[in-house]
Amino acid sequence: MTRAWGAAKASGFRQPKPASTSSTISSSRMPSSRRHCVPSTAGTEGWPKKRPSHPPGETGRLEGMQDQGHRSSSEFRPSRRHDLDRLRILAFLLLAVTHTGNLFVSWGDWPIRSGYTSWGLERLLLFVSLWRLPLVFFVSGAGAAFSLRSRGPGGFTWERFRRLLPPLMGGVFLIAPLQVWMQARYAGLTGESFLEFLPRAWASGPSPQGFLGWQHLWFVGYLLVFCQLLAALHLLATRHPAWTRWAAGLMGWRGAFLLVGFVPGLLTALLGPGHPRSYVLYDDWWNLTLSLGFFLMGYAIAGVPGGFDRLAALRGRALALGLLSAGLLFTQDWLGIRTFIGWTPAWHFFTEGFAAFAWVTAIAGFAGAHLNRPASWLAQANEAVFPFFIWHLPVMWAVGILLADVRLGFPAEFALAVVLTFAGTAAVVCWAVYPFDPMRILFGLKPRDLAPLPELGASGDAKAPTE
């Protein structure tokens, strides 16, 4: 994101960097035979006897307090997190809008662009890029905490491989070549049909940003790795209940908000200048470390009682700090300080990292206070949004090609591009993915006989692959 704040790069046809995402995010549904989260029995012995007070709008729930005055995690029954369902859906929809918006910016290296650019849209995309990826990983980590509690480390690890690996492979061997072929056809570099191009792409061998790269599905690859690390960490945490008590105590300390916020700021300041985002896992220290940090933050918030209530209580202060830090970044951009001195100061990187933390805290806090309510459509929407994420980018490229020579003016063309991207992606999911079990499995859904029920939308058990 820091590079995006700089001057525009000259465009030309070359394989674009993988689009930053979103995602995975998930809360989940319970099996139809059960209606409550299944508690675990490890990790929280020795909690204090006093029942913690919850602020208005609480969503966590502590039940079954023993007369002896101590709780185990078997008595911590977290409420179903409908706000996580909504955040996951909104994050992916926002992802599609922002990726479509990249067709209308003057910077970057995307090979397909509109004839229009918008200074205002560019500023909006820069603002959203501060917190979009951290929010995706935060909600993914929170959903993983619920899944670990119901499945255990072994079941969680297997479920993640089973649900994330097929979409990742489908993206590498089908979605990535499709996008490269569309861009090559647009640039006049090939006259082949996709079926003629595909064997040549497969024969080229894997490369992170080539014919067989994971493109925007880098998020799925990172999430798969993070989940395996988290399973081991969760196992250690259950064997050392003092860790849980320490996390709960830290969350109750008023100064913890600023203290934790300094961590992503320092990581960004230390790693950002020398390790720009590459999205290839093995040489992506800034992005890798920051993403893992927000993933673990989500896990920690969901793993202690009252965690989401604490976020709700902090939402006002977090919003104020988020506005302040974003304002500092945009003021520097407006003044042209980095252009004048010729380099990016460390405080700029620090402010970016702190802004990400503040905005994630504010968004999650407001969602917990106002969006944690059930709805009949949540389960189906939460299921459909993952294949929507997988397919939205190739559909967006097709829309970009279709509108490349259209001159409707920026507002009308941008609105049309967003509508066509949404409608085209929804059509692919509904007609090419949903009806067929092999396609459902390949793109991250359960078979039809295991699909989520309308009334469910809980976070206590996994129904979506990126929880």
C-alpha positions, 0 to 999 in steps of 0.5 A: 500500500505504501508504494501506492502512495507514490507517483504513478508507474508507467503502464504496459502489458505485464502480469499484474501483481496479485490483487489484494483481498480480502477475505476469509473470513467466516463465522459458521453454522452448527450442524442441524442437530444442534443449535448452540456452540459446543464448548471445549474443556481446555485452556481457561482454568483458574478464571476469577470467581467474579462474573465480569460485567458486560457493557450494553450491547454485549454479545459474549455469554458466560454460563454454568458458573460452578459453585466452587467459584472457578470456570473451565472453558467448558463453561464458556459458551460464546454467543453466535457471532452474526456480526462476523457473518456480516463483516465477512460478507461486506468485506468481500463485496467491498473487495469486488468494488475496490478491485473494479475501482482499480480500472479507474486509477492512474497508478499501479500496473494493471494491464486493462484500464478504463479511459477515465481516472478519478482523483477522488476514487484514488483517495478512497481506494488508498483509505480502504487499503489501510484496513481492508486486508487486516480486517479480512485476516482479523475476522478469519482468525476470530472464526478460526477460534470458534472452529478450534473450540468445536473441532479441536486442533486435529479436526480443525487442521483437516477441515482447513486442508479439505476446504481451502486446498481445492479452491487454491488448486482450482485457482492456480490451474484454472482461474490464474490461466484464465486471467492471463489469457484475457489480458494477453488477448486484450494486449494482442499477445495471443490469438489462441482460444482459452482451450488452446492456451490452457495446456501451454499455461499448464506446461509452463510450470508454477510461478507466483505471478505467472501462468500458474500463480495464485493471483488474488488467491494468495489470501487463501494460501496464506490463510491455509498456512496460518491455520496450521500454525494456529492449530499448534498454538491453540494446542499449546494454549490449552496446555498452558491456561495461564496464557488465557488468563494473561490475555484476559487480564491484558484485555481488561487493562485500559492502556492495552489498546494503545500498547497493542496498536503499537505492534502493527505500527512497529512491524510496519516501520521495521519491515515495510521499507525493506520488504515491500509486499510481494504476495509470494509467502517466502519473500513477503515479510512485511505483509506476512507478519502483519497479516499473521498479527491481525489473524492472531488478534482475531483469534485472541479476541474470540478466545477470551470471554468479553473480548468482543464486548471490549472492542465495542466499548473501544469503538469510539476511541478507535474511530477517533484514532483511525481518523487522526492517523488517516488524516496524517497520511493524507495530509502528507500526501497532499503536501508532497513531503515524500516527493520532496525528500525523496524517500518514505520516513519511518513514521509514515510506515508506523502511522500506516500500521497503527491506522490499520489497527485502529480501523479494524478495532473500530469496525469490529467494535461498531459491528459487534454493537449494531450488527450482531443479530440473526437474519434468514439470509445470512447462512446462504450469503455467507456460503456464496461469498467465497466462490464470489470472491474466487470468480469476481476478478476474472469477471471484472477483467471481462467487464474491463475489456467490454468497457475499454472503448466505451465513453459514458463518463466516469460516474456512469462507467464506474457504476456500470462496471460495478453492476456488471461485475456483481451480476456476472460473478453472481451468474457464474456462482449460481449457474456454474458452481452452485448446482454441481457438487464437484464444482462446489467442492472445487470452489470452497463449498460443501456438497448440496446435502451438507449446505447450510440451513437458512436459519443458521448462521452461527460462528460455533462450527464451520460452514465456510472455508475461510472462517 
